[in-house]
C-alpha cells in the first residue's frame, strides 16, 4: 500500500510536468522496479505503458526496438525507457525529439538529464519490502527482506536477484511464473 501510494504521487508529479520525466538514482536503487510500477499508475491515467530496456551490451547504440516503438508512439502511449543515460549523446537527443508524440515519456538515469526528475528512489528496507510485495506477492512468506538488504549492502537490484534465486530453489514451478517480472526488475 505504501509503495502504491508513493507511485501515485510520482504519477501526479509526472502529470504536472506534462508526462515527461526521469527517475534518477544510483545503481541498484530501485529505478527499474519503480518504472514498472509507475506503468501501472499511468494505465489509471488512460495511458498504455510501452516499456523499453537497454542492457550493458547494447549501451553504445540506439536499439532498433526503441527506434521503432518511439517512432510509432501515439498520444495514448507511455514510453518507459530504462537505461536512457547509457545511450550516446546523439541518441538521447533523438529520443527527446522523436518522443514528442507520445502521451508520456519516463526515463531511468543515474544522473540528472534533460527530463525533469520526478522521483529519486533511495535504497531502503522499506522500499525493498514494497518492491517484493508489488513484484511478487508470494515471496513475502519465503524471503527475509531485511536479511537480503544487509547481505547485498543496500543494493536493491542485487537483493531482487538474490530473492529470485532463493525463491527459485524453493519452488521451481512458481519461480518460472515470476521469472519475466523479476528478470526485468533486476536487469
C-alpha positions as CSV (number, residue, x, y, z in Angstrom):
1,X,0.0,0.0,0.0
2,X,2.8,2.4,0.9
3,X,4.6,1.8,-2.4
4,X,1.4,2.2,-4.4
5,X,0.7,5.5,-2.6
6,X,4.2,6.7,-3.4
7,X,3.7,5.7,-7.0
8,X,0.5,7.7,-7.3
9,X,2.5,10.7,-6.0
10,X,5.1,10.1,-8.7
11,X,2.4,9.8,-11.3
12,X,0.9,13.2,-10.2
13,X,4.4,14.8,-10.3
14,X,4.8,13.4,-13.8
15,X,1.4,14.8,-14.8
16,X,2.4,18.3,-13.6
17,X,5.5,18.1,-15.9
18,X,3.5,17.2,-19.0
19,X,4.0,13.5,-18.5
20,X,7.8,13.8,-19.3
21,X,10.2,13.0,-16.5
22,X,13.1,11.0,-15.1
23,X,13.6,8.5,-12.3
24,X,17.1,9.3,-11.1
25,X,19.2,7.4,-8.7
26,X,22.3,5.2,-8.2
27,X,22.9,1.7,-9.4
28,X,20.6,-0.7,-7.6
29,X,18.4,1.9,-6.0
30,X,15.1,0.5,-7.5
31,X,14.7,2.7,-10.6
32,X,13.7,-0.1,-12.9
33,X,11.2,-1.6,-10.4
34,X,9.8,1.9,-9.8
35,X,9.5,2.5,-13.6
36,X,7.5,-0.7,-13.9
37,X,5.2,0.2,-11.0
38,X,4.7,3.7,-12.5
39,X,3.5,2.0,-15.7
40,X,0.6,0.5,-13.6
41,X,-0.2,4.0,-12.3
42,X,-0.1,5.5,-15.8
43,X,-2.7,3.0,-17.0
44,X,-5.0,4.6,-14.5
45,X,-4.3,7.9,-16.3
46,X,-5.5,6.3,-19.6
47,X,-2.0,5.7,-21.0
48,X,-0.7,2.4,-22.4
49,X,2.8,1.6,-21.0
50,X,5.4,0.7,-23.6
51,X,8.5,-0.5,-21.6
52,X,11.9,-0.4,-23.3
53,X,15.0,-1.6,-21.6
54,X,18.7,-1.3,-22.6
55,X,21.4,-3.6,-21.2
56,X,25.1,-3.2,-21.0
57,X,25.9,-5.0,-24.2
58,X,23.7,-2.5,-26.2
59,X,24.6,0.7,-24.4
60,X,26.5,2.4,-27.2
61,X,23.8,2.4,-29.8
62,X,20.1,3.2,-30.1
63,X,18.4,-0.2,-30.0
64,X,16.1,-0.9,-33.0
65,X,13.2,-1.7,-30.8
66,X,13.5,1.7,-29.2
67,X,13.6,3.5,-32.6
68,X,10.6,1.6,-33.9
69,X,8.5,2.0,-30.7
70,X,9.3,5.6,-30.2
71,X,8.6,6.5,-33.9
72,X,5.2,4.7,-33.7
73,X,4.2,6.1,-30.3
74,X,0.8,7.8,-30.0
75,X,-0.7,10.3,-27.6
76,X,-2.2,7.4,-25.6
77,X,1.2,5.7,-25.1
78,X,3.6,6.0,-22.2
79,X,7.2,5.3,-23.2
80,X,9.1,3.8,-20.2
81,X,12.7,4.0,-21.2
82,X,15.1,2.1,-18.8
83,X,18.8,3.0,-19.2
84,X,18.4,6.3,-21.0
85,X,21.7,7.7,-19.8
86,X,23.6,4.7,-21.2
87,X,22.8,6.0,-24.7
88,X,25.3,8.2,-26.5
89,X,24.5,11.9,-26.6
90,X,23.2,11.9,-30.2
91,X,20.8,9.0,-29.3
92,X,19.5,10.8,-26.2
93,X,18.8,13.9,-28.4
94,X,17.0,11.7,-30.9
95,X,14.8,10.1,-28.2
96,X,14.0,13.6,-26.8
97,X,12.7,14.9,-30.1
98,X,11.2,11.7,-31.6
99,X,9.2,11.0,-28.4
100,X,7.2,14.3,-28.6
101,X,4.1,12.5,-30.0
102,X,3.9,10.1,-27.0
103,X,1.5,10.8,-24.3
104,X,4.2,10.2,-21.6
105,X,7.9,9.6,-21.5
106,X,9.7,8.4,-18.4
107,X,13.3,7.5,-18.3
108,X,15.6,6.0,-15.7
109,X,19.0,7.5,-15.3
110,X,21.9,7.6,-12.8
111,X,22.3,11.4,-13.1
112,X,20.3,14.5,-13.9
113,X,19.3,14.7,-17.6
114,X,17.2,16.8,-19.9
115,X,14.0,15.3,-18.5
116,X,12.7,16.7,-15.2
117,X,13.4,14.4,-12.2
118,X,10.1,13.2,-10.8
119,X,11.5,10.6,-8.4
120,X,14.8,9.7,-6.7
121,X,14.5,6.3,-5.2
122,X,16.7,5.7,-2.2
123,X,17.6,2.1,-1.3
124,X,15.9,1.2,2.0
125,X,14.5,-1.8,3.7
126,X,11.0,-0.4,3.3
127,X,11.4,0.1,-0.4
128,X,12.7,-3.5,-0.8
129,X,9.7,-4.8,1.1
130,X,7.4,-2.8,-1.1
131,X,9.1,-3.9,-4.3
132,X,8.9,-7.5,-3.3
133,X,5.3,-7.2,-2.3
134,X,4.5,-5.4,-5.6
135,X,6.5,-7.6,-8.0
136,X,5.9,-11.0,-6.4
137,X,3.5,-11.1,-3.5
138,X,4.0,-14.8,-3.0
139,X,7.6,-14.1,-2.0
140,X,6.5,-12.5,1.3
141,X,6.3,-15.7,3.3
142,X,9.5,-17.3,2.0
143,X,12.0,-14.4,1.8
144,X,13.5,-12.3,4.6
145,X,13.9,-8.8,3.0
146,X,15.9,-7.4,5.9
147,X,18.4,-10.2,5.6
148,X,18.6,-9.6,1.8
149,X,19.1,-5.9,2.2
150,X,22.0,-6.4,4.6
151,X,23.5,-9.2,2.5
152,X,23.5,-7.0,-0.6
153,X,24.7,-3.9,1.2
154,X,21.6,-2.0,0.3
155,X,21.8,-2.7,-3.5
156,X,18.1,-3.4,-4.4
157,X,19.0,-4.9,-7.8
158,X,21.3,-7.5,-6.2
159,X,18.7,-8.1,-3.5
160,X,15.9,-8.8,-6.1
161,X,18.2,-11.1,-8.0
162,X,19.1,-13.0,-4.8
163,X,15.4,-13.1,-3.8
164,X,14.6,-14.7,-7.2
165,X,17.4,-17.2,-6.8
166,X,16.3,-18.2,-3.3
167,X,12.7,-18.4,-4.4
168,X,13.6,-20.5,-7.5
169,X,15.5,-23.0,-5.3
170,X,12.4,-23.5,-3.1
171,X,9.7,-23.7,-5.8
172,X,10.9,-24.1,-9.4
173,X,7.4,-24.2,-10.9
174,X,6.3,-20.9,-9.3
175,X,9.7,-19.3,-10.0
176,X,9.2,-19.8,-13.7
177,X,5.9,-18.0,-13.5
178,X,7.6,-14.9,-11.8
179,X,10.8,-15.0,-14.0
180,X,9.7,-12.4,-16.6
181,X,8.7,-9.8,-13.9
182,X,11.8,-10.2,-11.7
183,X,14.2,-10.5,-14.7
184,X,13.0,-7.1,-15.9
185,X,13.2,-5.6,-12.5
186,X,16.7,-6.9,-11.9
187,X,18.1,-6.1,-15.4
